[in-house]
Each structure stands twice: as structure tokens, then as C-alpha cells.
Amino acid sequence: MIVQDSLPPPPPFWHRLNSFFAFPLQLRPLAYGIVLSFCSLLFEAIFFLPDALAFIVIEIGIMLAASRYGFKITALGARGIWQSSEFGRESSDEWTYLPWKLFAISLVQGVLIAWLAWYEPVLGTVALFVMSFSFPAAVLVLVQSGSFFQAMNPGHVWDAIRTVGWPYALLCLFLFMLSTGAQIAISMVVPMFDGRIILPIVNFAFIYFGWVMASLLGYVMYQHHDAFGIDVVPGGGVGEGMPVDRRTPAQIAAQRIDAEVAQFITEGDLAAALGTAYEAQRTAPIDDLAAQRRYYRVLSMMPDKQSTLLDQARRFIPLLMRRDLSSEALKVFKACREKDKAFSLDDAEMVIAMARAEWRNGDAHATLALLSGFDRRFRGNEAIPQAYELAARALVQGLGRADMAQPILTTMESRYPNSEQTQEVRWLLRPAPEAAA
């Protein structure tokens, strides 16, 4: 019942700086960034507006589109998706409004800083430092919750800072360096060009470094996804130096319930463990093996639930047999027989399948025990000849009791004279060569 958390923690973000700088250079973000950058040359196409106003409108549109994609990078990075080619399988309308919410946060903070600076310059300076330091945490809260009010709440922002821990200061330093990186790149590249081509170059520099920061923030959230309440997608978080989690969503959910049930058992609260296990199997598909196994194991710990255990085992054992887990099915069956010697299954095919499994295990006595009274319990069932044949085989080849198998052959010859099973038992009981002589 204990869940093994075999995945080691992700490496710290400063060990993966190269991957953040490389993200905008992947084919899709690179192409998108270039297209957005060159859109700045279309201001003359808006002929009904003055060039200056048209330029401003286009730049706002570019900034909005780049910001939306940046939030997508952060949100999906937090879930362990770092390849742009995989972005198509995840989407959320909520990301569309995050740029506007971030703008509103910046506006409110700017107004507050301006007022404090007017009221008392020292307070304005302190407020500028505090809000600059806490701004990355506000972005983390905004991505995690999608809520403007939570991102503005100092308590939520402080919780985000505490979640990241001391590396948060290092994160702020890296983000500050990246925010100035665009300016440094522009100052180095722009002198090499002239004319309108400078506009796309400047835009691309800001887009590139903005997406690098988005990738960095997404990874930091991934590092602490449990604390932020973020579910990593199956197969997510795969990369150089990264642990691989190939669990399906169903496996992740099952392991979480296992951990919850195990905690209740550890605390001695079997009633809570049973309630959780029961509800999980009640709401799960009927063939959910993990849910049925969990429920059976909790029931087996509670002596006062024997009748419930036996009833559930009649569903659990056939499920195990259908999954080719005959060893576990036989173990469960024997445990139920120890609790109630009259315990049996209502499915003739399953009884035959289990008897065959016991015979393959070389246990003739267990095979015969399963087949005992088969023809009476399943009167008229077409599997009866198979049960007779298997019982005769167990007697003859397993126990060397051909004399006890002879009445079975007599019954088969009277009821199923032409069946293959009757011919097989007849061959099993054929006279020995020396007896014939």
C-alpha cells in the first residue's frame, strides 16, 4: 500500500540555463518570433491612421501576442513540457487573459509606488525595491491561479517566495540580468544596420529575452509543482539530466489514492482508509484493477468485514484472471477459502481457468478442490466435460489414482460419449501394454 516516490528531484534551475536560452531558438517559437518581429514593418499598411499611431497599435499587438505565448511557455513548462512541438496537445483559454491581468498588476503597483514617492520619497524607493523583488513571485501566482486578486495578495506572493526558498533571490538576479540582456543586445547589433530593418531587430531582441525568462519561470514552477498544486503531464519533465516519469494519468491518480489510504492505515484509521478505498472503486470503471486491489487489501485488514470481502473477491478474482494474473488470483481465492470453506465463484469459465492454473503449477490437490462439485454447481454448463477431463488428468497424472478416475470416465461415456474430452480421458485410462497382453 506504500507508494514509492522513485523520481529524484529536478536539478536546480541554474544547472539548466542553456536550455532556457535555447528554447526561443526551437523551430516553432523561432519562426513565430520572427514573424511577430517583422509585423512592425506593417504600420504603413494601416493607411487610415497616422503612421505614429499605427506604429503604436502594431507594437501593442506584437507585445500582446508575444506575452500570451510567453505565458503559455511558463504554464506548460510548469507541467513539464519544454518542447514547443508538444505545445499543441495542451491549451487553455485562461492564458489569453493573463497578459491583461499582468498589465493591471503592473499598473496598480506603479500607481502605488508613484503615490508613495509623492508622499515620501524614501517610501517610494522602498516600495519600488519591494515590488521589484516580489514581481516574479506575483507572476508565479498569476500563472498558477489565473487570478489577478491572488497575484495582488501579499500573502499568496509571500507563499510563492517561501516555496522557492533561498534560490528565489538568485532567480530575481537572473531575471534582472535577462531584462537588461535585450538592451545590451540591441546596443551591440543596431549599429550594424540602418533603416527600418532595425524595428524587427529590436522587437526580436525583446521577444527572445522575454521568452527566455518565461522558460526559466516555468522550470522554477516545475521544480516545485507539488507545492504549487500543478499536475505534471504524463511523460513530462523529460530532458537532459531530468528524471523520467512515464506514468499515465490513471497511474498517477491511483498512486495518490494509495498514498492517502496508506497514511490512514499508518495512523490506525482503518475506517477512513476503507471509506477512501470504497469510494475510489465505486467511482472507477469496473475493470480498474488498482482500485479493486486497493479495496480488497483494506477489507482484508478488517475482520468484521468478512462478508464484504468475500463478495468483493468474487469480482476481484475474475478481473485478475482476465489480466493474466493467475498467481495473485489463486492467492486471493485461497485466502477467501481460509475465511469461508464454502467460498466459490459463480463463473464456470473462471473456475476452469483457475483449475488449469493450479494444474500448471503442479498442484493436483488444489486442482481437484476447485473442481469439486463442479457439475452440480453449474448443472447443464457446456464446460462440464472440460472439468471432468481436468479432474481425471489430476487424478491419473498427478496422484496416480486411475481407480478414482474410472467413475468419471463412466459418467462421461454415458453423458458425453462423442466429446473430445471423453476420448482424452479414455486414452488416459487405457490399459497398460502388459495388462493387455
C-alpha positions, 0 to 999 in steps of 0.5 A: 500500500506504500507508494514509492516516490522513485523520481529524484528531484529536478536539478536546480534551475541554474544547472539548466540555463542553456536550455532556457536560452535555447528554447526561443531558438526551437523551430516553432517559437523561432519562426513565430518570433520572427514573424511577430518581429517583422509585423512592425514593418506593417504600420504603413499598411494601416493607411487610415491612421497616422503612421505614429499611431499605427506604429503604436497599435502594431507594437501593442499587438506584437507585445500582446501576442508575444506575452500570451505565448510567453505565458503559455511557455511558463504554464506548460513548462510548469507541467513539464513540457519544454518542447514547443512541438508538444505545445499543441496537445495542451491549451487553455483559454485562461492564458489569453487573459493573463497578459491583461491581468499582468498589465493591471498588476503592473499598473496598480503597483506603479500607481502605488509606488508613484503615490508613495514617492509623492508622499515620501520619497524614501517610501517610494524607493522602498516600495519600488525595491519591494515590488521589484523583488516580489514581481516574479513571485506575483507572476508565479501566482498569476500563472498558477491561479489565473487570478489577478486578486491572488497575484495582488495578495501579499500573502499568496506572493509571500507563499510563492517566495517561501516555496522557492526558498533561498534560490528565489533571490538568485532567480530575481538576479537572473531575471534582472540580468535577462531584462537588461540582456535585450538592451545590451543586445540591441546596443551591440547589433543596431549599429550594424544596420540602418533603416527600418530593418532595425524595428524587427531587430529590436522587437526580436531582441525583446521577444527572445529575452522575454521568452527566455525568462518565461522558460526559466519561470516555468522550470522554477514552477516545475521544480516545485509543482507539488507545492504549487498544486500543478499536475505534471503531464504524463511523460513530462519533465523529460530532458537532459539530466531530468528524471523520467516519469512515464506514468499515465494519468490513471497511474498517477491518480491511483498512486495518490489514492494509495498514498492517502489510504496508506497514511490512514492505515499508518495512523490506525484509521482503518475506517477512513482508509476503507471509506477512501478505498470504497469510494475510489472503486465505486467511482472507477470503471469496473475493470480498474484493477488498482482500485479493486486491489486497493479495496480488497487489501483494506477489507482484508485488514478488517475482520468484521468485514468478512462478508464484504470481502468475500463478495468483493473477491468474487469480482476481484478474482475474475478481473485478475484472471482476465489480466493474466494474473493467475498467481495473485488470483489463486492467492486471493481465492485461497485466502477467501477459502481460509475465511469461508470453506464454502467460498466459490465463484459463480463463473464456470469459465473462471473456475476452469481457468483457475483449475488449469492454473493450479494444474500448471503449477503442479498442484493436483490437490488444489486442482481437484478442490476447485473442481469439486462439485463442479457439475452440480454447481453449474448443472447443464454448463457446456464446460462440464466435460472440460472439468471432468477431463481436468479432474481425471488428468489430476487424478491419473497424472498427478496422484496416480489414482486411475481407480478414482478416475474410472467413475468419471470416465463412466459418467462421461461415456454415458453423458458425453460419449462423442466429446473430445474430452471423453476420448482424452480421458479414455486414452488416459485410462487405457490399459497398460501394454502388459495388462493387455497382453 
